Amino acid sequence: MDDLISSGFSKVFAIQALREEGAEVQEMFVFIDRTPDGLAAFEAEQQIKVHYLVSAKEILARASKSD
């Protein structure tokens, strides 16, 4: 679990460290998805499913509607 994901760079280190210790990391949760192009490439590369509460794009869309 983490607050957000943007490039996924810091998540890779955490995933690798857990796997090196024998953990089976298949899923992770973040509150905000800030990835510019979505999570598909990261998920495929890391062989992990990322769940998120809301995307940055959704936040911006809702904020612009409330003006």
N, CA, C and O atoms as CSV, one atom per row, in Angstrom:
chain,resi,resn,atom,element,x,y,z
A,1,MET,N,N,0.855,-1.157,0.000
A,1,MET,CA,C,0.000,0.000,0.000
A,1,MET,C,C,0.908,1.228,0.000
A,1,MET,O,O,1.932,1.271,0.681
A,2,ASP,N,N,0.499,2.220,-0.784
A,2,ASP,CA,C,1.254,3.466,-0.853
A,2,ASP,C,C,0.295,4.597,-1.186
A,2,ASP,O,O,-0.860,4.362,-1.540
A,3,ASP,N,N,0.781,5.814,-1.071
A,3,ASP,CA,C,-0.105,6.950,-1.305
A,3,ASP,C,C,-0.413,7.159,-2.779
A,3,ASP,O,O,-1.564,7.403,-3.141
A,4,LEU,N,N,0.605,7.067,-3.637
A,4,LEU,CA,C,0.359,7.267,-5.066
A,4,LEU,C,C,1.410,6.567,-5.901
A,4,LEU,O,O,2.439,6.119,-5.395
A,5,ILE,N,N,1.128,6.482,-7.191
A,5,ILE,CA,C,2.077,5.938,-8.152
A,5,ILE,C,C,2.118,6.892,-9.328
A,5,ILE,O,O,1.079,7.297,-9.848
A,6,SER,N,N,3.336,7.251,-9.748
A,6,SER,CA,C,3.467,8.104,-10.936
A,6,SER,C,C,4.257,7.344,-11.995
A,6,SER,O,O,3.676,6.868,-12.970
A,7,SER,N,N,5.556,7.225,-11.823
A,7,SER,CA,C,6.335,6.441,-12.783
A,7,SER,C,C,6.436,4.981,-12.361
A,7,SER,O,O,6.671,4.101,-13.189
A,8,GLY,N,N,6.259,4.734,-11.075
A,8,GLY,CA,C,6.400,3.381,-10.552
A,8,GLY,C,C,7.816,3.048,-10.142
A,8,GLY,O,O,8.082,1.953,-9.646
A,9,PHE,N,N,8.735,3.992,-10.346
A,9,PHE,CA,C,10.156,3.756,-10.088
A,9,PHE,C,C,10.414,3.288,-8.658
A,9,PHE,O,O,11.098,2.285,-8.454
A,10,SER,N,N,9.884,3.992,-7.679
A,10,SER,CA,C,10.127,3.599,-6.282
A,10,SER,C,C,9.426,2.291,-5.934
A,10,SER,O,O,9.882,1.555,-5.059
A,11,LYS,N,N,8.333,2.004,-6.609
A,11,LYS,CA,C,7.605,0.759,-6.338
A,11,LYS,C,C,8.406,-0.464,-6.782
A,11,LYS,O,O,8.327,-1.527,-6.166
A,12,VAL,N,N,9.179,-0.300,-7.858
A,12,VAL,CA,C,9.985,-1.408,-8.376
A,12,VAL,C,C,10.960,-1.890,-7.308
A,12,VAL,O,O,11.127,-3.095,-7.116
A,13,PHE,N,N,11.604,-0.952,-6.611
A,13,PHE,CA,C,12.549,-1.330,-5.563
A,13,PHE,C,C,11.855,-2.083,-4.433
A,13,PHE,O,O,12.388,-3.071,-3.927
A,14,ALA,N,N,10.691,-1.632,-4.042
A,14,ALA,CA,C,9.945,-2.306,-2.976
A,14,ALA,C,C,9.518,-3.702,-3.409
A,14,ALA,O,O,9.643,-4.659,-2.645
A,15,ILE,N,N,9.018,-3.817,-4.624
A,15,ILE,CA,C,8.586,-5.114,-5.150
A,15,ILE,C,C,9.764,-6.077,-5.210
A,15,ILE,O,O,9.656,-7.229,-4.788
A,16,GLN,N,N,10.895,-5.599,-5.737
A,16,GLN,CA,C,12.084,-6.451,-5.843
A,16,GLN,C,C,12.579,-6.890,-4.471
A,16,GLN,O,O,12.935,-8.053,-4.281
A,17,ALA,N,N,12.603,-5.961,-3.512
A,17,ALA,CA,C,13.071,-6.293,-2.164
A,17,ALA,C,C,12.184,-7.355,-1.523
A,17,ALA,O,O,12.682,-8.297,-0.906
A,18,LEU,N,N,10.889,-7.204,-1.670
A,18,LEU,CA,C,9.965,-8.195,-1.116
A,18,LEU,C,C,10.145,-9.555,-1.775
A,18,LEU,O,O,10.157,-10.583,-1.096
A,19,ARG,N,N,10.283,-9.561,-3.085
A,19,ARG,CA,C,10.454,-10.827,-3.804
A,19,ARG,C,C,11.777,-11.496,-3.461
A,19,ARG,O,O,11.848,-12.722,-3.384
A,20,GLU,N,N,12.829,-10.702,-3.254
A,20,GLU,CA,C,14.125,-11.270,-2.865
A,20,GLU,C,C,14.054,-11.956,-1.505
A,20,GLU,O,O,14.826,-12.872,-1.224
A,21,GLU,N,N,13.134,-11.513,-0.671
A,21,GLU,CA,C,12.950,-12.125,0.649
A,21,GLU,C,C,11.949,-13.276,0.619
A,21,GLU,O,O,11.602,-13.839,1.657
A,22,GLY,N,N,11.491,-13.619,-0.581
A,22,GLY,CA,C,10.605,-14.764,-0.729
A,22,GLY,C,C,9.121,-14.444,-0.776
A,22,GLY,O,O,8.296,-15.353,-0.861
A,23,ALA,N,N,8.773,-13.171,-0.722
A,23,ALA,CA,C,7.357,-12.797,-0.767
A,23,ALA,C,C,6.806,-12.974,-2.176
A,23,ALA,O,O,7.508,-12.764,-3.165
A,24,GLU,N,N,5.566,-13.356,-2.247
A,24,GLU,CA,C,4.873,-13.479,-3.528
A,24,GLU,C,C,4.027,-12.220,-3.714
A,24,GLU,O,O,2.921,-12.118,-3.184
A,25,VAL,N,N,4.558,-11.272,-4.467
A,25,VAL,CA,C,3.894,-9.980,-4.657
A,25,VAL,C,C,3.093,-10.040,-5.950
A,25,VAL,O,O,3.663,-10.081,-7.041
A,26,GLN,N,N,1.778,-10.043,-5.824
A,26,GLN,CA,C,0.905,-10.124,-6.990
A,26,GLN,C,C,0.042,-8.887,-7.165
A,26,GLN,O,O,-0.411,-8.594,-8.272
A,27,GLU,N,N,-0.189,-8.161,-6.081
A,27,GLU,CA,C,-1.068,-6.996,-6.137
A,27,GLU,C,C,-0.541,-5.910,-5.210
A,27,GLU,O,O,0.174,-6.181,-4.246
A,28,MET,N,N,-0.914,-4.675,-5.529
A,28,MET,CA,C,-0.613,-3.557,-4.639
A,28,MET,C,C,-1.743,-2.546,-4.726
A,28,MET,O,O,-2.502,-2.531,-5.695
A,29,PHE,N,N,-1.849,-1.701,-3.704
A,29,PHE,CA,C,-2.891,-0.683,-3.661
A,29,PHE,C,C,-2.256,0.677,-3.456
A,29,PHE,O,O,-1.368,0.841,-2.620
A,30,VAL,N,N,-2.720,1.655,-4.228
A,30,VAL,CA,C,-2.334,3.050,-4.032
A,30,VAL,C,C,-3.610,3.881,-3.995
A,30,VAL,O,O,-4.630,3.501,-4.569
A,31,PHE,N,N,-3.540,4.994,-3.326
A,31,PHE,CA,C,-4.717,5.860,-3.264
A,31,PHE,C,C,-4.918,6.622,-4.570
A,31,PHE,O,O,-6.042,6.747,-5.054
A,32,ILE,N,N,-3.811,7.137,-5.145
A,32,ILE,CA,C,-3.922,7.951,-6.359
A,32,ILE,C,C,-3.013,7.405,-7.452
A,32,ILE,O,O,-1.822,7.182,-7.233
A,33,ASP,N,N,-3.587,7.194,-8.622
A,33,ASP,CA,C,-2.836,6.799,-9.820
A,33,ASP,C,C,-2.482,8.074,-10.580
A,33,ASP,O,O,-3.356,8.729,-11.148
A,34,ARG,N,N,-1.193,8.420,-10.587
A,34,ARG,CA,C,-0.728,9.602,-11.314
A,34,ARG,C,C,0.006,9.225,-12.597
A,34,ARG,O,O,0.647,10.080,-13.208
A,35,THR,N,N,-0.074,7.975,-13.014
A,35,THR,CA,C,0.633,7.567,-14.227
A,35,THR,C,C,0.041,8.286,-15.432
A,35,THR,O,O,-1.179,8.354,-15.581
A,36,PRO,N,N,0.907,8.827,-16.295
A,36,PRO,CA,C,0.397,9.588,-17.442
A,36,PRO,C,C,-0.327,8.731,-18.476
A,36,PRO,O,O,-1.270,9.198,-19.115
A,37,ASP,N,N,0.105,7.487,-18.644
A,37,ASP,CA,C,-0.464,6.633,-19.691
A,37,ASP,C,C,-1.149,5.391,-19.148
A,37,ASP,O,O,-1.365,4.430,-19.888
A,38,GLY,N,N,-1.491,5.395,-17.883
A,38,GLY,CA,C,-2.142,4.233,-17.300
A,38,GLY,C,C,-1.147,3.238,-16.741
A,38,GLY,O,O,0.065,3.417,-16.855
A,39,LEU,N,N,-1.664,2.208,-16.148
A,39,LEU,CA,C,-0.851,1.246,-15.412
A,39,LEU,C,C,-0.506,-0.020,-16.182
A,39,LEU,O,O,0.252,-0.850,-15.679
A,40,ALA,N,N,-1.031,-0.189,-17.371
A,40,ALA,CA,C,-0.878,-1.458,-18.096
A,40,ALA,C,C,0.579,-1.855,-18.301
A,40,ALA,O,O,0.941,-3.007,-18.063
A,41,ALA,N,N,1.411,-0.931,-18.732
A,41,ALA,CA,C,2.820,-1.255,-18.989
A,41,ALA,C,C,3.537,-1.630,-17.695
A,41,ALA,O,O,4.292,-2.602,-17.661
A,42,PHE,N,N,3.304,-0.866,-16.639
A,42,PHE,CA,C,3.923,-1.160,-15.342
A,42,PHE,C,C,3.480,-2.525,-14.834
A,42,PHE,O,O,4.300,-3.318,-14.373
A,43,GLU,N,N,2.184,-2.795,-14.920
A,43,GLU,CA,C,1.651,-4.070,-14.451
A,43,GLU,C,C,2.244,-5.241,-15.230
A,43,GLU,O,O,2.588,-6.267,-14.644
A,44,ALA,N,N,2.364,-5.092,-16.534
A,44,ALA,CA,C,2.925,-6.169,-17.355
A,44,ALA,C,C,4.400,-6.382,-17.036
A,44,ALA,O,O,4.858,-7.517,-16.902
A,45,GLU,N,N,5.128,-5.297,-16.918
A,45,GLU,CA,C,6.567,-5.385,-16.654
A,45,GLU,C,C,6.855,-5.998,-15.285
A,45,GLU,O,O,7.773,-6.806,-15.145
A,46,GLN,N,N,6.081,-5.620,-14.287
A,46,GLN,CA,C,6.309,-6.095,-12.919
A,46,GLN,C,C,5.484,-7.331,-12.562
A,46,GLN,O,O,5.622,-7.882,-11.470
A,47,GLN,N,N,4.638,-7.757,-13.475
A,47,GLN,CA,C,3.756,-8.908,-13.246
A,47,GLN,C,C,2.982,-8.737,-11.937
A,47,GLN,O,O,3.029,-9.581,-11.042
A,48,ILE,N,N,2.269,-7.609,-11.866
A,48,ILE,CA,C,1.544,-7.244,-10.663
A,48,ILE,C,C,0.279,-6.492,-11.057
A,48,ILE,O,O,0.263,-5.802,-12.076
A,49,LYS,N,N,-0.758,-6.614,-10.279
A,49,LYS,CA,C,-1.998,-5.867,-10.493
A,49,LYS,C,C,-2.019,-4.701,-9.508
A,49,LYS,O,O,-1.867,-4.894,-8.301
A,50,VAL,N,N,-2.209,-3.496,-10.030
A,50,VAL,CA,C,-2.269,-2.308,-9.183
A,50,VAL,C,C,-3.720,-1.851,-9.066
A,50,VAL,O,O,-4.399,-1.625,-10.068
A,51,HIS,N,N,-4.173,-1.722,-7.842
A,51,HIS,CA,C,-5.507,-1.209,-7.560
A,51,HIS,C,C,-5.349,0.217,-7.048
A,51,HIS,O,O,-4.397,0.520,-6.327
A,52,TYR,N,N,-6.283,1.096,-7.421
A,52,TYR,CA,C,-6.204,2.473,-6.938
A,52,TYR,C,C,-7.594,2.995,-6.630
A,52,TYR,O,O,-8.594,2.513,-7.164
A,53,LEU,N,N,-7.634,3.990,-5.759
A,53,LEU,CA,C,-8.894,4.598,-5.355
A,53,LEU,C,C,-9.388,5.584,-6.400
A,53,LEU,O,O,-10.570,5.582,-6.743
A,54,VAL,N,N,-8.498,6.426,-6.908
A,54,VAL,CA,C,-8.868,7.449,-7.881
A,54,VAL,C,C,-7.632,7.801,-8.714
A,54,VAL,O,O,-6.502,7.692,-8.238
A,55,SER,N,N,-7.855,8.218,-9.941
A,55,SER,CA,C,-6.734,8.653,-10.776
A,55,SER,C,C,-6.628,10.170,-10.736
A,55,SER,O,O,-7.606,10.863,-10.455
A,56,ALA,N,N,-5.452,10.674,-11.013
A,56,ALA,CA,C,-5.249,12.126,-11.068
A,56,ALA,C,C,-6.132,12.739,-12.146
A,56,ALA,O,O,-6.638,13.848,-11.977
A,57,LYS,N,N,-6.318,12.032,-13.242
A,57,LYS,CA,C,-7.184,12.528,-14.316
A,57,LYS,C,C,-8.620,12.700,-13.822
A,57,LYS,O,O,-9.287,13.674,-14.171
A,58,GLU,N,N,-9.097,11.747,-13.004
A,58,GLU,CA,C,-10.451,11.844,-12.450
A,58,GLU,C,C,-10.570,13.028,-11.487
A,58,GLU,O,O,-11.582,13.728,-11.478
A,59,ILE,N,N,-9.542,13.243,-10.689
A,59,ILE,CA,C,-9.548,14.371,-9.756
A,59,ILE,C,C,-9.627,15.686,-10.516
A,59,ILE,O,O,-10.420,16.562,-10.171
A,60,LEU,N,N,-8.803,15.823,-11.551
A,60,LEU,CA,C,-8.800,17.059,-12.343
A,60,LEU,C,C,-10.128,17.268,-13.062
A,60,LEU,O,O,-10.622,18.392,-13.143
A,61,ALA,N,N,-10.702,16.194,-13.579
A,61,ALA,CA,C,-11.985,16.306,-14.278
A,61,ALA,C,C,-13.085,16.766,-13.321
A,61,ALA,O,O,-13.898,17.622,-13.669
A,62,ARG,N,N,-13.109,16.201,-12.131
A,62,ARG,CA,C,-14.121,16.591,-11.144
A,62,ARG,C,C,-13.907,18.026,-10.672
A,62,ARG,O,O,-14.866,18.767,-10.458
A,63,ALA,N,N,-12.654,18.409,-10.513
A,63,ALA,CA,C,-12.351,19.775,-10.067
A,63,ALA,C,C,-12.777,20.798,-11.107
A,63,ALA,O,O,-13.279,21.867,-10.761
A,64,SER,N,N,-12.579,20.475,-12.380
A,64,SER,CA,C,-12.953,21.430,-13.430
A,64,SER,C,C,-14.473,21.543,-13.573
A,64,SER,O,O,-14.974,22.582,-14.002
A,65,LYS,N,N,-15.201,20.502,-13.224
A,65,LYS,CA,C,-16.667,20.539,-13.287
A,65,LYS,C,C,-17.269,21.333,-12.135
A,65,LYS,O,O,-18.394,21.823,-12.239
A,66,SER,N,N,-16.532,21.462,-11.046
A,66,SER,CA,C,-17.086,22.147,-9.875
A,66,SER,C,C,-16.923,23.661,-9.943
A,66,SER,O,O,-17.363,24.362,-9.033
A,67,ASP,N,N,-16.306,24.177,-10.992
A,67,ASP,CA,C,-16.143,25.639,-11.139
A,67,ASP,C,C,-17.416,26.308,-11.522
A,67,ASP,O,O,-17.448,27.528,-11.684
